[in-house]
Amino acid sequence: MTRYPRDLRGYGRTTPDPQWPGGARVAISMVLNFEEGGENCILHGDAASEAFLSDIAGAAQWPGQRHWNMESIYEYGARAGFWRLHRLFTGLNVPLTIYGVATALARAPEQVAAMKEAGWEIASHGLKWVEHKDMAEEEERRQIAEAIRLHTEVVGERPRGWYTGRCSVNTVRLTAEEGGFDWISDTYDDDLPYWLEVGARDQLVIPYTLEANDMRFATAPGYIEGEQFFTYLKDSFDTLYAEGLEGAPKMFSVGLHNRLIGRPGKVAGLKRFLDYALSHEGVWFATRGEIAAHWAATHPHTRRERPSQMARARFVEAFGSIYEHSPWIAQRAYDLELGPAHDSVEGTASALARIFRSASDSERLGVLTAHPDLAGKLAQAKRLTAESTSEQASAGLDALTDDERTTFEALNKDYTEKFGFPFIIAVKDNTKASILHAFRRRLDHDRDTEFAEACRQVERIAWHRLNAMDL
């Protein structure tokens, strides 16, 4: 593997300001999963009963059999839990995004009507609430299309958002390729939305959550009482709210299920959290669709050239001069395992530096000797590379007095005679005075110490050159 597909960098050290409406310090997305009636059940044509996310400890699928207790627990979610949550959210006027399994929605016309009357966003949660990890790509593509068709038939309009949950490695790509979703949420990798390039499609991703999620009532380790759920949500909110006050607003997703949080002893913790969050100023409760619309308007995607996606010739063209007259470094760096983490100044600098550091001493010496003397004859003859010319000018080395030029020439001569390579320093980190001070100080080094120092300076120069490219 020479191209690593996972993005372990994300936004990096500086997250964008989402500019939430009204200057909100945090955006809260409350999500209610409607899965009851779409779960594994032989009545639905499945091979076995459901075993996931219920109050049955250690539940296992029953091949070829109906699991009466499991079915009745799911039925509680649709019959009682949903309506308890409907009263709670409509009473507080808090918007909801529904993750609706298409076959479950088709079996719940009264609940769908209530969702629509409340103005809730109804996104797709797939065709059936089943595992997708072993599903063939063509079958998953077919089920996505059928989920959209059935959802449109039942709800009256196609879904604009998507979350599978029990997804495959193909799900995000397939839903993006479908082309009709304003947002997809089959990731858990950030606190802010982001854009994903899938072929010609720029797809907005709104990450979801499995930890600020009532599913922890049905998994270990998890919550055993509503107060624990409240405490976790409150702590998450407090942290994100404080970050918003400090100028770095985020988004907070909360995941809910009718058959779990809809129980009386659990919903009390949710109500405490909603009351707590509503008591704060600068909190934007929004559907995921509203968040997507805001993000698309405020942070529209712009494609840019990415080092990890360049062809070899383009990569060498772009970075072959970063190390002075040493394009072989870029040529070898291209063959490293590059990925999204390298599509930045730090990432590309790391790839190039790895090649330089692992090169032989003679190869690294070649890089050192390729550098010109500071304020030397090449500079006076205007024969430096464009990068070196700019760098030396930044410290005023292109405008020396006669005495200063004489001093530099003498130091260059003494240094080169002692070490066998020119004096190298990242002039953009220095002034004329600090360069002269470093010159004299480093002349006292032994060769090994100075060779190592010169190599560090070469890497620093490379970083400055990359930084000027605004990757």
Helices and strands as residue ranges (DSSP letters): G 21-23, E 26-34, G 42-44, H 68-76, I 77-81, H 82-92, E 97-100, H 102-106, H 109-118, E 121-124, H 137-155, E 161-162, H 171-178, E 183-184, E 194-198, E 201-205, G 214-217, H 226-245, E 250-257, H 258-261, H 264-278, E 283-285, H 288-298, G 307-309, H 312-319, H 327-333, G 340-342, H 345-358, H 361-370, H 377-380, H 386-394, H 402-419, G 427-429, H 432-442, H 447-467
